[in-house]
């Protein structure tokens, strides 16, 4: 079963004729509309016996379908029909070959990856608190991301800033109480890259940036851990895979190792850019075609 959001990526799925090409492959297609929630549609598909679940849409929609696939132990296929397709990049799906990703249903190479969650809600990329989380709440963010981030940064870290009342303890046991940014990712990002080397490390990536007023040196820290907690006196505005949400405190993050079966076209890279540039190549970083050769 493939779910298609025709509005994602300014109509990327329609331009690539994803629904039509999926039906040609014998895949059942559900086009999303405003009538029913994606969660309801996915649950119904599983009850009807769907043996693989795919999503053509943005990363927020991908997380909903991926969580259902993990819960029911069926394979998940990522079709990159969103705006930026960060998850597809790190998964190793060719973002320029939208329709070609459908091959994951029919002749895909399968592997297992991690899913992260905050307060029980799954996410495939990251959860942001602070500057970015405040920015994504504004209607102008979608049309003018950089300008909205700059304006939000002025409010959060400027002279008259009101910083979110967040508290956490880092991996060295140090408390952080004046925070401008907290970013928790499903597997750590590589330093100097906008991608994650792998999605199966079994660890969260955690980056915190303190406000200038904190006078902390260094003014932030990055580390990895299987779980993590952020305290706050009230509900917290957050961005989950780029979507604005409000989370109840405390925020409890955890990684669920190897719970998601993913299938990727054997013609696609099968690893992120930072993963492919690793000096030591392991089977999990090789392309699906290379892994298939090794297994044969």
N, C-alpha and C positions, 0 to 999 in steps of 0.2 A: 504494500500500500504506500502510495506517495501522496503527501500533502503539499499543496502548492499555494503560496501566498502571492497572488498576482500583483500586489502593490509593492512588494519589497524590491529594492534596487531599481526603482523607477520602471518597473515592469520587465525586469531581466528575464524572468521565466517565460513570459509571453514572447519576448524577442527571440529567445532560443527555442520556442515551440516545445517546451519541456513536457507539457501535458500530452500533446499529440504524440511525441516520440516515446513517452512512457507507455501509452496505451498500445503502440505498435509492438512494444516488447512484452506485452501481456501483463503490465503492471496496472493495478487499479489506482485511479486518481481521484483525490478529493480536493476541489478548489475551495479555499477558505472564503467565507463571507462574514458579514457582521451578525448573522443569525445565531451561530453557536460558537462556543469557545473551542479553541484548538484542543484543549485537554479533554473535553467531552468527546470530540470526534476521534481522537486517538484511542481513548478507552473503548469506544464502540467498535473501532476497527480490531482491537485485540480480542474483544469478546466474540467477534465474528470469525476469528481464526487467522488473522494476518500473521504471516510467518516471517515478514521483514518489514521494517518501517523506514521510510525516507522522508526528508523534508527539503523542499525548495523554497528558501526564504532567508530571513536574517538570523543572526546568531541567537536572539532571544527565542525565536520559534524553534530553532534547532535544539536548544536546551530542553524544551518541553517534550519534544518527540524522543530525544536521546534518553531522557529520564524514564520515559515509558518503556523504551526498548530495553534498557538495563533492568528495569523492574520485572519484565516478563521474559528476559533471557533471549530475545530475538535480535537479529542483526540490525544495525542502523546504517543508513546511507545518507551522506551529506551531499546535497546538490547546491552549489554556490550561487544562489540567486538573490543574495542580499546586496547591501551597499558596499561594504568593505570585505566581508567574508574572512574575518580573522581566523575563525576556527578552521575553515577549509585550508587556509594557508599552512597552519601548523599541523594539520592532519596529513598534508601532502596531496590534497586534491588540486588539480589544475584549475585555477579560478577562471581562466579564459575558455575553458572547455565545459560550459555549463551542461549541455546535453550529454556530453561524454561521461559525466559523472554517473549517469543512469546505468552504465555498464556495471556499477557496483552491485546492482540487483542480479545480473545475469552471469557475469564471469568475474566478479570481484575477488580480490585477495583479502582474506579476513585476518584481523588481529584484534587484540584487546587493549583498551586504553582506560585511563582513570576518568572519573567524574568527581567534581568538587561540589560541595553544598554549603549553604549558610542557613542556619535555622531550619534545616530539612529541605530547602529549595535548591535544586540542582543548577549549576552553571557550567558552561563549557569553556569560557574565557576568563573573566575576572569580575570581581566586585570592587567598586571604588567608593571611598568615603572622603569627604572633604571637598576640595575644589571641583573635581570632575563631577562628583555626585550632585553638587549644587548646580553646576552648569547644565546638566542634562534635564533638570526640572523645567528649564525655561523653554517656552515655545520657539524662541529664536535659535535654539541650539542646532536644530537639524539644518537650517539654512545657512548659519554663519558660526560654525564650530569654533574657529580660532578666536574671533572677536568675543564670543560669549565666554570662552575660557579666560581670556585676558581680563574682561570686566569682572568675572567672578573671582579671579585671583586677587584683584584689587580689594574686593570686599572681604575676602577671607584672610589675606596676609598683610593688608595695608594698615596704615596707622590707626584707623578706626574700626579695625576688623573685629568681627564677632566669630571666633572659631567654634566649630562644633565641640561640644563637651565630651570628647572621646578620651578614654584611658586604656592603655595596654602595657604589657610587659614584653620586652623583646627577648631574644634568645640568650642574651647575656645577663638577664635578670634586671635590666634597667627599666624604670617606669617612664612612659611618655604621656604627658598630660596636655601638651600644647601642640596639636597636630594639624597640619595643613592638608596632608594627603595620606591616605592609607589605601594601598592596592593589594588585594589578595587574589592570586591567580591559580587556575587549575594547572599545576606544574609551573616551575620557575621559568621566567624569561631569561634569555642569554644576554649578558651585559653587552651593550653596543648593538644589539639587534632588536627588531620589533617582533621577534618570533620566539617560540619555545623550542629548544632542541629536541624534546621528546614530550609525549603525553602519557608516559607510563612509568614515571619515576616514583610514584607513590607519595609525592610530597606537594604541599602547597608552596607557591612562591609568595613571599611577603615583603613589601617595600613600604617603609614609612618615612615621611618627611615632616620634620618639626617646623613650626613657624619661626621667623627671625626673633621674635620676642623670647623664645625659649632659651636662647643663647647656648644651645647645646652644640658641642663640637665632637665629632662631626654632626651636621644637622639632620641626619637621617640614618637609616640602616636597612639592609636587605638580607634576608635569610630564608631558609626553607624549614618546613615542619609538617608533620602529618595532621596537626590540628592547631587551632589558634582561637583566641577569644578577645573581643573588644567590648569594653564596658562603657555604658552611657546612662545618664539619669532619665532619659526620655527616648521615645522612638527616634530612629536615625534615618535620615535621607541617604539613599544609596543608589548607585548605578549598577545594575546586574546585567552583564553582557550588553551594556549601552542603553538599557531601559530604566527609567526612573521608578523607584519603589520606596516604600517606607518599611523598615525592619524594626521589630521589637527588640529591645535590649534585655540581656546581653546578646551580642552577635557571636554565635558559635560556628566556626568554620571547621570543616573536616574534608579529607580526601577519601574517596572510595576506590581503592586500587583495583584496576583491571576488571571493572564491573560492566564495561560497555564493549560489546562486539561491534566493530566497525568493518564495513566492506568498502574497498577502494578499487576503482578501475585499475587493471594491470598496466594500463598505458599512462597512468599518472605517477608523479614522483614518489609518493608514499612517505615523504618526510619533509619537514619544514626547511626553509633556507638555512637556518642556523644548524639544524641537524645534519644537513648534507655537507656542511663545511667542517664538520668535526674531523680532526686529523685521524681519529681511529673510527673506522666504520664497523658497526655491529649489525647483526641481522635486523634489529628493530629500527635502524636508521636507513637501511637500504630501501630501494624502491620495491613495490610489490612484485615487479617482474624479476628483480634480482633475488628476492626472498623465495619466489616460486622456483627459480632455477636451483637455488641451494637445496630446497626441500626435495627436488626431483633428482 
